[in-house]
Amino acid sequence: MRLSEASGHLRFSFYVSRFTFHVSEMNFAVLQFPASNCDQDAVHVLRNVLGHSARLLWHKEHSLGDADAVVIPGGFSYGDYLRTGAIARFSPVLDAVQGFAANGGLVLGICNGFQILCEAGLLPGALIRNRSLQFRCEHIFLNTITTESPFTNQIPPGKLLRLPIAHGEGCYFADDETLTKLKAGNQILWRYVNAQGEPTESANPNGSLDNIAGICNETRNVAGLMPHPERASEAILGSVDGRLIFESLVAALERRAVAKAA
């Protein structure tokens, strides 16, 4: 792969057999709901830090356009009325996301986005009130359980991610059957751990079952996590670990482009 820049736009050159295949920067759709508050952060990282195309997509839209991937950001969609994500899952844009995901499109939900994906049935389980009944705003450590997903493939084995959290309903809950399926399918992507990498009770900020911080679906193209990688993608913010999650997503898209051209 060769990275070049022309007319201010990044272009990736892939060599497939004897042919050269050019892929312009990836197109990301970042959904925007009433009371989203991390949408601009996600666009900033994707566009200004990683150099790709990212645009906000209002919740009333019925199409994702030419998006290569979708990011559902954090916030308090619809003021968290009824329960987190319960109203947002009925927004018109979620119909488009459902179809996009069904066709294999990559979808990442962060914090409130994770809650919305669970409410929409795109991910199993639910996010409920923190066991402490407190809003938790702090940095935590994550252990990446598997690198075999579009969202974790660039994370070095054994590396702990230091990311911030900010939520009141981040306790992941699922019945025993669902938990068994998640483990059997290698669908648990991240767990809360301490600085030594141990999944202790004190390292779990919200009481999530099995210290689960993030999961993916059975087909591994939809994922959600409660911590905020977009708030840990620049050194000035105290951590660049979150960038690895977005870089994994980009790498997965690049591989798809190569496979499609082959």
N, C-alpha and C positions, 0 to 999 in steps of 0.2 A: 504494500500500500504506500502511496506517496501523497503527501499533503502539499497542495499548492494554493496560491492566492492570486486571484485575478479580478480586477475591477472591484476590489473591496469585498469579494465574496469567496468564502472557502470552498474548495472543491477537492474531493477525494478521488484519487485515481487507483482503480483496482485492476490488476492484471489477471484476467480469466482466460486460461489457455493461451492462445496467441493474440487475444483481443484486449484492448484497453477499454474499461467501462468507467465512465465518469458519473459520480453522484454528488449533486449539490448538497448544501447543508440540509439537514433533516428539518421537517416541518412539525412543530409541536402545537397542539391546541390545548390551552390552559383554560378550563372552565371557570366561569365567574357567576356566582350567585349573589343575591342580596345578602350582605354581611360577610362575604368572603373577605379575608384580610391577609392572606398569604399568596394571592394570585400574582401580584406585582413582583414579589420576591422570586417566585418560580420563573416568571418570564425573564427577570433580570439574570438569573443563573444560566438559563438555557440560551439566552441571546447574547449577553455581554460577557459571561464567564466562559461558556463553552463554544460560542460562536455559531449557534444554529438559529434557525428561524422559529420564533415563538409568538403566538398572538392570543389575545384574550377572546374567549367565545362566550357570549352572553347566554344565560340559561334558557332563554326563550327561542334560541335558534333550533332549527330542525335538522341541520346538516353539519357535519364536521369538516366539510370542504375537502381539501387535499392533505389533511393531517396524516402524518406517518405514525404518530403516537399521541395519546391523550394524558394529560395530567389533571387530576382533580385535587385542588389545593386545600389547605387548611382554612379555618375560619369558623363562623357560626351561622351557616346558611339558614336563612329565614329565622334568625334569632334563636335557633335550636328549639323552636316551639314544638310541642307534642313530645318529641325526643330528637336527639341529634340525627340529622339526615333523613328524617321521616317525611318531610315535605319536599326536600330537594330531589328525592328519588322519583317524584312525579313530574319534574320539570321536562319540557319537551326535548331538551338536549340529551336527557338520559336515554330516550328511545334510540337516538342516533348512536350513543355509546354502547347500548346493548347490542345493536346490529354490528357495530365495529368490532366489539369483543368476540361476538359469535363467529366472525370471519377471521379471527386470529389476530386482530389488531392489539397492540400493546397499550395497556392502561395502567397508570400508577395513581393510587389514591394516598394522599398524605393527611394524616390527622382527621379532620372533618371529611376529607375525601375517602378515607378508609371507612368511616362510619356510613357514608353515603353508599359505597359499594356493597357493604353488608346489607343495608336496608333494601337495596335494589336487587339483591339475590345474586350479584356477580361474585361475591365472596361468601363463604359460609361463616356462621357464627354471628356474634353481635358485640358491640362495644357498649358497656353499661357504666353506671356511676363508679368512680374510683372507690375502692374499699375504705379509704380514709375519709371519704365524703368531702375532700378538699380539692381545690384546683391546684394542680402541681405544675410549677414552672421552674425547671432546673435542667442541668445537663446530666445525661445518663450514659452508660456504656452498653453497646450492643455487640453480641456475638453473632456472626453470620453462620447459619447452620449449614447452608449449602451454597455453592457457587454455580450450581446447575440451574440457572434461571436467567432470563433477560435482565433481571434487576440486580443481580449479584455477581455476574461473571467477571468483573474487573476488580473485585475485592480480594486482596491477597489472603491466602489461607492463614488462619490464626490471628489476623489483624482485628483488634477491637475498634469499633467506631464510637467516637464521642460526639453525641448529637444532643440538641436541646429538645425538651418536651414542653408543651403548654396545653393542658387539657383537664377537664373535669370528668369526662366520660371516656376513659381510655382503657377500662378493664375489659380485656377480651374474654368472652364467655362462649362456650359451646357445649353441647351434650357429649356424653362419653363416646357415642358412635362417631360423631363428627371429629372429635379429637383423635380417635383411633385412625380414621381415614386420613387426616392431615399428616400424621406421623408416617403411616404406611406409604403415602404418596410423596413423601419428602417435600411437603408443601409449607412447612414452617421455615420461613426464611431468616428471621431474626428473633433472638431472645434477649431479655434484659439480664445483664450480668454486672458484677462488680469490677473494679479495676484489675483484678486478677483473673477475670474471665469466668468467674463462678456464678451460676444462676441461683443466687441466694434470695431469701425472702426480703432482706433489706435492700437488695438491688432492684427489686420490683416496685416501681413507683405507684402502681395503680391496682395491684392485686390480680393482674391477668393470670388466667390459668396457665400453668406450665411456663410462666415467665414469657409468654408469647408477646412479641412486639410487632410482628408483621408476618403475613402469610401470602400465598398465591393460590390461584384456583387450580383445578386438576390439569388443565391444559397449559398452565404456566405462563399465560399471556396477560393475566390480570393480577395485580398485587396491591397490597395496602400495608401501611405501617403508621403507627402513632407518632413517633419522633419526626423531627423536621430536618431533612437533609438540605433543603434550600437555605436554611439558616446556618449551615455549617459547610459552606462551599468556598469560602474565601478566608485567607489568613487573618484579615483584619477582624473577623468575627470570632477568632479564637480556635477555629477548627476547619480543616478542609476535607474531613472524612466524608461528609455528605456528598461531595462531588463524585465519589466512587460509584454511588448508586445511579446518578445521572449518566456517568460515563459508561456504566454497564448497559444502560438502556440504549445509548447511542451505538455502542459496539454491536448490540443485538440487531439494531436496525441496519447497520452497515453489512453485517453478515447476510441478512435477508436480501439486501440489494445485490450482493455478489451471487447468492444462490439463484436469484431470479434471472440474472443476466447469463448465468452459465448454460 
